[in-house]
Structures are given as structure tokens and as C-alpha cells.
Amino acid sequence: MPVNETLARYSDWSYVSAVSIYVLAILFYLVEQLMTKSKREVARELAAVGGGADAPTEAPARIVVTTSPRAERIGRMGFALNVLGVLLHAVAVVLRGLATDRVPWGNMYEYGSAVCLFAVIGWLYLAKRFDIRRLGMWVLMPIVILLFLGGTVLYTAAAPVQPALQSYWLAIHVTAVSIASGLLLLPGVASLLYLFRAAYEKDNSRFAKFAARLPKAEVLDRLAYRVTIVGFPLFTFAIICGAIWAESAWGRFWGWDPKETTAFVAWVIYAVYLHARATAGWRGSRAAVINVLGFAAMVFNLFFINLVTSGLHSYAGVA
């Protein structure tokens, strides 16, 4: 079926518009952060001195964060822009599918766009359920970077998929891995921010002005864990589906293709993270570091593996 060039063009425009709106949302989130005041307070408490007389002594200083009504309004405006951006992003993905009459993740550009879309949808759901809107800037920044790389370095014009991808497994395998990868981007950011917040809570002179504005370390740790236990089974299912498709297309379940290998490494890291998170002595910062490594492996596998190596997955829009 020929490509509908008009719908493809509208899809590209929606993509660019969505990225622009995301950038604007980041700026609003940034302004909210800058308008959130923090000051160091030294608490005074009574302590017995000498013959039982009470005298005030200084307790360790702490950072007190206060949010003004104006900063709160700007933060809500940033969130509203975030919602507008995800709607335009969804339109871009849907129009690409309608233009090509197939699932809209048949090459690296489309796949990256879908992954980022699911990541933003997941973020908006979490932000509505939990009081974590202050993380919006930090969540959107890596997503915008990935979308920019997808729209420039990895961009592929709308076209029918190659014969190797013309299978119902494209809808099953790539859909599952897109949702899983998008979800797993979120705990990576949460764990990275957790490391800063945990360091601040141990010593409030470390990263004070930055980390004091973040949610408590316990909240970030719980957020990262809960999202990972949803994304990891989906990622496992996607890998199994990919192996079945590989056996059908290439006559083997596993061939240590660069993308397969990196996906397996990421899977192992996330499995180690979940085990560490449930093991006494490994919770907290150690588990968070493992999760950040999984985040790095996932991002590398999503985009950069096709730029630095060639393999059986190189047909997906990048030579």
C-alpha cells in the first residue's frame, strides 16, 4: 500500500510540535524550581549545662524549602504543557501508523518515538497519583534529548517496512518492548535522583540546594522499585517474543546479535536490581546504583547500539 504523504507530513509536524512543547514544559518546571525558596535554618534546643541549668545549644542546620503560590501555579502550567505535549506526541505516532497502514514502530525513529511516548504517559500517571511533580524537569530532559536524536540522527521517512519485519510479531514484540523500555526509563531517573537525596539526608551540607527540593529518598526509592516490578516482566515477555520471532525469521532463537546481547545485559542488571532491592544490606544506594546502570544499558540499547555496531537489527532504519 502506498504511503499517505499528507498524513506522514502531519505526523512529522506533530512530532516537532510535541518536542517543542516538552521543552517549554521543562522551562516552566525550571522556573518553578528557581522560585522555590530554600534557606538554611539552625534549630535551637535546650540542653543541660553545668549544675542542671538549661541553656540553648545549636542543632545541625537544615534546609527548609517553601513553595510560593506563584511557583505552584507555574508548576501546574508546566504540567498542563506536559499533557498538551503528550497529546501531540500521540497524534504524531498515530498519524505515522495511518500514513503507512501498519503499526507505527517499524524503524528506529518510530520505535524511539513510541518508547518516549510511553515514558511520558507513565510519568503523567505517576505525577497525578503521587506528589512528585517537582521531578518533571528531570524526567523530561532525557526524553527530550532522545527525541531530538530520534528526529535528527535516526529520522526515517515514512515507508512500508522491509520484508523481514512483515510479521504479526512486529506488533507483539516491538509493542511489548516499547512499553517496557518506556516504563524502565522512569525508575532510572528516580534512582539517580535518589542517590543525591540520600547523600543529602545523611549529610545536609551535600547537594543541599539541589537535593532539598527533591522528594524524600524513601519516596524515590519506592517509586523506582514499583515501576521496575511492572516494567521488568514486560521486558522479559518482549525478549521471549523476540526469541520466538528470531527462530521463525532466522532459524535460531538467539544469536548474540549486538542488540540482543545488550538487551540481555540490561535484563540481567534489572534482575540483579530487584534481587538487591529485596536483600538486606543491598537496599538503598547500592540498589539504586544498579538501577542506574540498567537505565544506562537500556538507553544505549534503545538508540546508540545501531549507531556504533551493525547486526541483524540494523535494517530498522539505520545503516
Secondary structure, 3 states (H helix, E strand, C coil): CCCCHHHHHHHHHHHHHHHHHHHHHHHHHHHHHHHCEEEEECCEEEEEECCCEEEEEECCCEEEEECCHHHHHHHHHHHHHHHHHHHHHHHHHHHHHHHHCCCCCCCHHHHHHHHHHHHHHHHHHHHHHCCCHHHHHHHHHHHHHHHHHHHHCCCCCCCCCCHHHCCHHHHHHHHHHHHHHHHHHHHHHHHHHHHHHHHHHHCCCCCHHHHCCCCCHHHHHHHHHHHHHHHHHHHHHHHHHHHHHHHHHHCCCCCCCHHHHHHHHHHHHHHHHHHHHCCCCCCCHHHHHHHHHHHHHHHHHHHHHHHHCCCCCCCCCCC
